[in-house]
Amino acid sequence: MVVLRQKTRKRFGQHWLTDRSVLNKIIEAADLRVNDRILEIGPGCGALTEYLVESKANLIHAIELDRDLVDGLRKRFFDQKNFSLQEGDFLSVEVKPSDGMPLNKVVANIPYNITSPLLEKLLGNLGKRPEKSYERLVLLMQKEVADRIIALPGQKNFSAMSVRLQLIASAKGICDVPPKCFKPSPKVNSKVVVIEPLPFKDRHDSLIEKRVNFLLKMAFSARRKKLRNTLRGVKPLSDLERLTERLGINLDQRPQELSPIMWVQLAKLLK
């Protein structure tokens, strides 16, 4: 077996996942089947890749930025017929499996320093469809970000990010991953999450999504302030009170108290 370089490069945010129980939970959450075609972002030394290529999946297409690791991955998995490797930065390259056929799932220990743009490329955003559609994402990410993604209204982690993601996908946490599960150990805790993007037909109209995004920027720019203060620039306060009363929204509430669907209803009224 080829042994890949173990030394990490800080500029790539590299931390190798070594805990087998976590690797097994990631594979279980991916629910891999014979027709699945997997995208792995940043395979690193190939710990997760090894589990993926040994699964039922039809193809594992990995994208790695570190040239030294690319060479090692090619040597390690050269005899695996279901493995395809592409060198480059996931954020800037076009994903191109060796056979040119589309991929349907993403399973990855993602670089924490590019989490936000990576999620936007995979999922799109409010008013913006992604370049490619996936039916399931199983991602190991920084726990702080994961907790915001799955937070419920009223919880301390509930944020504009929570609303944005929950309007375009469903998400749930699988397990927390402490620093000791990596080499070298990161300074933050991690979490495995499953994200299932909504089909385009089930999403709200693009104009409504953009309006929700506009309201979120206004309201969450000062999340401790009441809605009557953060949204007063949208309409005169008397009109705003009349409209929000119809939805059962109290302007003395703070933005983190409103559910995603309430933000949609508010956007529909505030034309």
Buried (B, 14 or more C-beta within 10 A) or exposed (E): EEEBBEEBEEEBBBBBBEBEEBBEBBBEBBEBEEEBBBBBBBBBBBBBBBBBBEBEBBBBBBBBBBEEBBBBBBEBBEEBEBBBBBBBEBBEEEBEBEEEEEBBBBBBBBBBEBBEEBBBBBBBBBBEBBEBBBEBBBBBBBBBBBBBBBBEBEEEBBBBBBBBBBBBBEBEBBBBBBEEBBBEEBEBBBBBBBBEBBEEEEBBEEEBBBBBBBBBEBBBEEEEBBBBBBBBEBBEEEEBBEBBEEEEBBBEBBBBBBBBEBBBBBBBBBE
